[in-house]
Amino acid sequence: MTESSKAVFLSYASQDTQAALSLCDALRAAGIEVWFDQSELRGGDAWDQAIRKQIKTCALFIPVISRNAHERIEGYFRLEWKLGVDRSHLISADQAFLLPVVIDDTPDDDERVPDRFREVQWTRLPAGQHAQAFAERVLRLLSGEPRRRSTGPESATARVLIARDPVLPWWRSRAAFLAAIVVIAVTSGYLAANRLVLSKRGEARTAPTPAAPNAPGPAPSFSPPAHSIAVLPFVNLSGDKDQEYFSDGLTEELLNSLAEIEGLQVAARTSAFSFKGQDNDIGTIARRLNVGAVLEGSVRRSAHTIRISAQLINATTGFHLWSKTYDRDLGDVLKLQTEIATAVAGALKVTLLGDPSSKIEMGGTRNPAAFDAYLRGVRAYTSRHEAKDLPAAIAAYTEAVRLDPNYALAYAARSLALSSYGAEAATGTAVREAFVDAQADARQALRIAPDLAQAYLALGSVAEDTLNFTQASASYQRALALAPGNAQVLRISGGFSASVGYFDAGVAATRHAVVLDPLARASYTALAQALYYARRYDEAVAAYTEGIRLAPDFKVYYAQRGMAYYGLGDLVSAQASCEIKSDYWASQQCLAIVYDKLHRHADAEVELAKFTAWGGDDGAYQNATIYAQWGNVPKALKWLETALRLHDPGLASLKTDPLLDPLRKEVRFQAVMRELKFPQ
């Protein structure tokens, strides 16, 4: 081991990516350098000099042991394990090097774990629990603490940490809005499940521009992940400002194309686009996004042709890695996306595993007019501020599928827009009609492109809106499998996981979303909500506060942070937070609860009256939470049953909402739970 190396090498099976990411985040938060092959480049690259050198010079080798690893009788991680074991034979017996981590209930005598691993102490971190304590242990080992020998498979002293809770399965998914379409780029997030505007999934379907970054001074050192890249908005050189939707949309399409290439870590759209119009240098942007390369360029469109100039810059050195100008017919844009993405991957030394064109071009169109209509729909959908703006997006997507009936991405995008309309804007029979149409569009997209992640996201979305949680979980799971490195997928899947009780998985996924999209308020919305459901109120307060810093005008944050303070028992802070935007419906819900606990019953009644006047029966779920916290169980149950009768999407939170805890032993509450058939 070189004296200069204090890094640790993390080795894992690809099925354990989320757990490995959670572990990596905890170690890095403790100031530990982690060599983490997040790109999962295997095969030709697995034995290249970079991987060999990292294992040869790392201070600690951390293999992640699991049932997934056991079931993989063949896998590239096993080559890494062999390298680690081989090196351990060259290291003094009193020097710690191998530090196996077990993330589930895999037994200590697993025959597929190398003997050398079984000779040393195992650390058990089920579902990512106790990662901070583990990081502290690693710090001690790096400082020179001698290794501990294993004292037997069941000895409590043989483990740094012992699991106390059953391992929760990792299955949830909420899908990949962005993975290959601009729609995926929506700066959405998973909000509290409610029926009202910006309730349940309102944030997951809007994309107001985030606050302009206020970048602190550059960090003294910068070591971004390998093969990480941000795509900045391409400049519109068409001479028509109204054409900016096209340059922005094409940029997002290119970003999504890059995200389809295995081995690339691509910063999500919201964070990358937050620098638009800002006078920031490439180095500052790269540090804010934690990427090693930045792609920028320009778009010039004429009646029938398009010119795209692109350049790739090494963010640590400032040198150009690659640049090229393309002149194409508008009908060749889809193929051009593949061409540029492949060239960028080559410049970043990413080994392409097969032809990426099928994934990049899946569900797209070669009809220029349809593509233009689709981009107009995306712009209308992602830039909307109110539910009343949705029809413009739906109309544009409708034009796209009229021009190209096989445009699967447009069907998926229209499905999501229709679901948003049904959940946020429609009333009466229009609600059901919107959801029926949304489901039909999602299924049509899947008929055209059976492996389109956006279509599964859309199908899961409408299923959740209509309280079909079994269908929602299956659809989200498939979408996540198809697009596992997309921030939007992680946000939505994490939010859904937490809402149905898989807290550790939900928090891990949403934390990963923050890593990929650190300047998106939606990332903090999803993380904060997952933490709130998990009753980790202090962490939820911190996440909501960061979201407020990014989007100070986003009213719902103040109410949601107030409820997190309420969970902590800090009524003074809860009141102060909810009173900041007191005219907002969510703040009225919050204040009705908080004032009552402060014995200001008259004021609480006033807030309830305001809320009821605004929401009516559409606020049935929220009314149930208010009466539950007031201790009026009969009224709370009556409103809950009303919510069920109206198919209130807010019921998606029923299983985990802390505000309904006073009702959980009631027979009528349990009947509602059975009726909803939550995933087990």
Protein Blocks (a to p, Z undefined) as FASTA:
>chain_A
ZZklccdcddddfklmmmmmmmmmmmmmnopacdddfkopghjlmmmmklmmmmmmmmbd
cddddfklmmmmbcfklmmmmmmmmmmmmpcfklcfbdcddfbfcdfklckbcfklmmpc
cdddehhiaklmmmmmmmmmmnopacdddebjklmklpfbdcfbdcdddfbdebjfklmp
mklmpccddddddfbehilklmmmgccdddddddddddfbdcddehiacddddddfeopa
klmmmmmmmmmmmmmmmmmpghiacddfklmmmmgoiacdfklmmmmnopabdcdddddd
dfkbccdddddddfknopafbdcdddddfklmmmmmmmmmmmmmmmnopacehjfklmmm
goiafbfklmmmmmmmmmmmmmpcbfklmmmmmmmmmmmmmmmmklmklmmmmmmmmmmm
mmmmmgcjllmmmmmmmmmmmmmmmmmmmmlmklmmmmmmmmmmnopaklmmmmmmmmmm
mmmmbfklmmmmmmmmmmnopamlmmmmmmmmmmmmmmbfklmmmmmmmmmmnopaklmm
mmmmmmmmmmmmlmklmmmmmmmmmmnopaklmmmmmmmmmmbmklmmmmmmmmmmnopa
klmmmmmmmmmmmnmmmlmmmmmmmmmmnopaklmmmmmmmmmmnopaklmmmmmmmklm
mmmmpmklmmmmmmnopaZZ
